[in-house]
Amino acid sequence: MGIVVLKMGGSVLEKLPEDFYKSLVELKEKKICDPIIVHGGGPEINQALKQAEVESSFVDGLRITTEDVLKIAEMVMSGSINKRIVNKLIKAEGIAFGLSGVDGSLLQAEPIDPSGKLGFVGKVKKINDYWLKLIMEQGGIPVISPIGIGKEGIRYNINGDMAAAAVASSVGGKLIFVSDIPGVMETIDGKQVVHSKLTKREINSMISSGVIYGGMIPKVNSAMDALSAGVDESVIINGVSPSDLKDYMKGKNIGTKIVMGEVQHV
């Protein structure tokens, strides 16, 4: 039974239907795959920061994380969002364990910018995947909040896409970015087309031309990074469509696969 790591961004979480969680539980019970969830929480963190009147800004898509920002990010992701996902999996009659990357030193981190300009923004240095494997062996689905821990117990805010890529690389699993669209889309001859496969060269070209923009940029870049780090396959699928996850696991041509080499695609 292969491992799949699902990255679920904060913007898509509220759009996922109950059937999505039921599909995950069913895939686990039927031994089709062993799922691991890594989630984000950007929109809810933004709201909590606004309510607390704590200022926050971004550099190259990464949130500058002061101590105050880190406290709120950890509260929202490791507390509210993480347990909400666990609850939905339990409602779907699954067994789920919510984890922060701090728990058991799961996500061992270091500063992404040693100069300190980004504050407590981290990158994964090492994954302690023993606990993930133990949970999966006992029938559970791990749900990970991307707060990491470094030397002297310093905590770090880690980009969810980057954390998911690191987890997938560590456990040798496929990496699925769960979105609310069918994949990477482009308007060609007046029609919306979903690219079934994309290479690094094509992705860079589409970013430069503006076809790929906004939150899709870190997804495709993390997908490429994951492949470089040894992940078997990266794909972007629509989690809002009840059947897409199951169909992908059955080998059907779903979403946009990110691949290393040259391909022919539509």
N, C-alpha and C positions, 0 to 999 in steps of 0.2 A: 504494500500500500504506500503510494508516494505521498510526500508532504507538499502541501500548497500553502503559501503565505499570502493572505489577502490583505491589501492595504485599503482601508476604508477612511476616506477623508471626511473632515467635519462637515463639509458642505453637502455630502451625499447621505450622511447617516439618517437624517430625518425623512429622507425620501425612500429608504429601503422598506419594502413591504414585509409583512410577517412571513410570506412564502420564501423570501430570501434566506431567513434564518432556519426555516424548516428544511430547505434544500441543503443547507450546510450540515445540519444534524443528520439528515438522511444519507448524505454522502459519507459521513463518518461511520454511521451504523452499518451501512452496506459494505464498508471497507473499500470504498472506491478511492478515498484519499484521507489524509490526516490534515485537517485545516488548522492553521494558526492565524489569528487576526492581529494586525497592528493598526491602530486607529490614530486619527488626528483630532483636531478640535478647534481649528482656526476661528470660525464664526462665533462660537460660544466664548472663546477666550477674548475676542474683541469686545463682545458685549459685557463680559465681566470686568474687563479693564476700564471700559467706559463708565460703568456703574461705580467703580472704585476710584474714578478720576485719576487713573494711572496712565501716563502717556506711553505710547508705543510706536515704533517706526520700523521700517524694513530696509535691508540692504541686500540687493540681488535675491529677493524672495525669502530671505531669512530674517526673522524677527529679532531685533536687538533686544537682548534679555537682561534687564537689570535684576537685582534681587527681588524687588517688588513684583516685576513681571513674572519671574520664575515662580514665585509663591502662588500667584493666581493661575498660571498655566498648569502647574502641578495639581492644584485644587480642582480645576475644571476637568482636566484629562484623566488623572488617576482616580479622582473621586467620582464626579457626576457621570461623565461620558462612559468611562470604563465599566462602571457597575450597571449602567443602563443597557449596554450591549450584553453583558453577562445575563441580565434579567430576561432579555429577549430570547436568548438561546435556551434558558431554562424554561421559559414559556413554550418554546418549541420542543420541549421534552428532551433537551440535550443536557450534557454535563459541561459546565464552563468554569474556568478559573481566571479571575481578573488579576493581572499582574502589572506593577509598574516596573520599568527597567531598573529601578533601584532595588527591588526585591531580589534577594539572592545574588546581588551584583549581576543581574541578567544582562543589562546593557552597560558594559564597561566603556566609559567615555573619556574624551579629552577635548580641550578647547578646539573648535574648528578654526579659530583665528587667534594664534598665540599672542598677537599684539593687544588683545583685550578689547578691540573696538566693538565687537558684537556682544560683549558681556558673557553671560553664561549660556552661550550657544555651543553645543557639543557635536562631535562626530563619534561614531562607534569605533572603538579600538579593538574590542573583543566581545564575543557573545558567550555567556555562560549557558550553553544550551542543555545542560544536564537536566534542569528543572522542566524545560519544555518537553524533552523526551519522556521524562517520568510522568508528566501529566497526560501526554498522548498515549503512553502505554497503558495507563489506567482508565482510558476511555474518555478523557477530557479534552476540551478545546481551549487552548490558552488564548487569552485576550490581553494584548500588551499595550500599555500607555508609554509613549516614547520619551520618558524622562530617564536620563542616564545618570550614572554615578562614576566619579573619578577619584583621584588621589585625595586622601584626607576626608573622604565622604562628601566632596563637593558635588552638587547635583547640576545636571545640564539639561537644557531644553534641546531636543534633537528633532530635526525635520522628520516627519512621519514617513515620507517616501524613502529617505535615506536609511531610516531605521529598519523599514520593511526589507529593503534590498540587502542590508547586512544580515538580517535574520535568515532570509532565504538562502544566501550564500553559505552561512554557517551550517544550516541543516540539510543543504543539498536539495532544496525544494524548488518548485516552480513559483513564480511571483505573479500574482494577479492584482492589478490596480482596479478596484471597483469604482466605477464612475456612474454618472446619470445620463451618459450618452453612449451610443453603440461602439465608440472607438474614436480614432483620429479621423476627422471628417474634412472634406474639401469640396467646394463647389466647382464642378467641371461641366462645361457646356450647359450651364443653368440647372444642373442636377446635383443634389447632395450625395456624395460618394463616400463610403467608409473604406479606408485603406485596410486591406486584410493583413498586409505585412509591410514593414518599413525597416530600412537599414539606417545606420548611423549617418551616412552621407545624405540620404533623403531627409532624415529628420533635421539635420543642420540646415539644409536648404529651405525646408518648410518653416523653420523658426525665423530664418533671415527674411523670408518673404511675408511673414505674418500669418501664414496658414495655421501654424501652431503658435498659440499665444497664451498668456495668463497662466492659470494653474495647470495647464497641460504641459508646460515646459518642464517643471521639475519631475513630472511623472515620466516623460519620455527619457529625460536625462538619467533619472534613477534606474529606469529599465535598462538602459545601455550600460550603466555602471555595474548593475547586478550581473549582466552577462559577462562583462570583463572579469568579474570576481568569481565566476564559475557557476552562476545560476543557469540551469538548463534552458529555461524559457521564461520570457516576460510577456504579458499580454494585458491589454486594457479592455475591460468588458463593461456592459451595462447591468448594474445590479438591480435596477428598477424593473427590468424585464424578468418576470418570474422564472422563465425557462433558460435564460442565457448561461447561467452558471452550470446547470446540469448538462446542457448541450455541449459546452466547452469541455467538461470533464469526460464526455462521451467521445471526444475527438472531432466534434463538428467544427466547421470554420466560423468561429464566433469572435467578434471584436477585432482588435488590431494587435498582431504579434510583432514584437520588436526583436529583430534578428541581427546577427553580426555581419553575415555575408550578403552578397548581391542576390536579389530575388526578383521574380516577376510577380506583379500584384495588380489588383484592380482597385 
